[in-house]
Amino acid sequence: MKWNKLIGVLIILFNLRLIWMEAKLFYQFHYSDLRFFNKSPDWMLFSFIFIGILGTIVGVNVFSTQWSIKKGLLLEVLLIAIAFLIGQLAHL
């Protein structure tokens, strides 16, 4: 029971950080005077935000012990792998 809460909080924090970073990057791309050498496409930023939202849901389910730690970590690794593939495909 204790490990579910710890792992659930870590998954939630990781995904909230992902959402924050991508939303901040989107804001900086469109609403600031900063100039970037390389910009990520908007669809990629929104995909990462969506993956972060799904990961947060996974973390909440692990935290509330509806899912096992094994299932939650497996889904989180799958979401991270999908995000990695999206990132690689966007820069082809």
Stockholm file with secondary structure:
# STOCKHOLM 1.0

chainA/1-92         MKWNKLIGVLIILFNLRLIWMEAKLFYQFHYSDLRFFNKSPDWMLFSFIFIGILGTIVGVNVFSTQWSIKKGLLLEVLLIAIAFLIGQLAHL
#=GR chainA/1-92 SS CHHHHHHHHHHHHHHHHHHHHHHHHHHHHHHSSCCCSSCCCHHHHHHHHHHHHHHHHHHHHHHTTSSCHHHHHHHHHHHHHHHHHHHHHHTC
#=GC SS_cons        CHHHHHHHHHHHHHHHHHHHHHHHHHHHHHHSSCCCSSCCCHHHHHHHHHHHHHHHHHHHHHHTTSSCHHHHHHHHHHHHHHHHHHHHHHTC
//
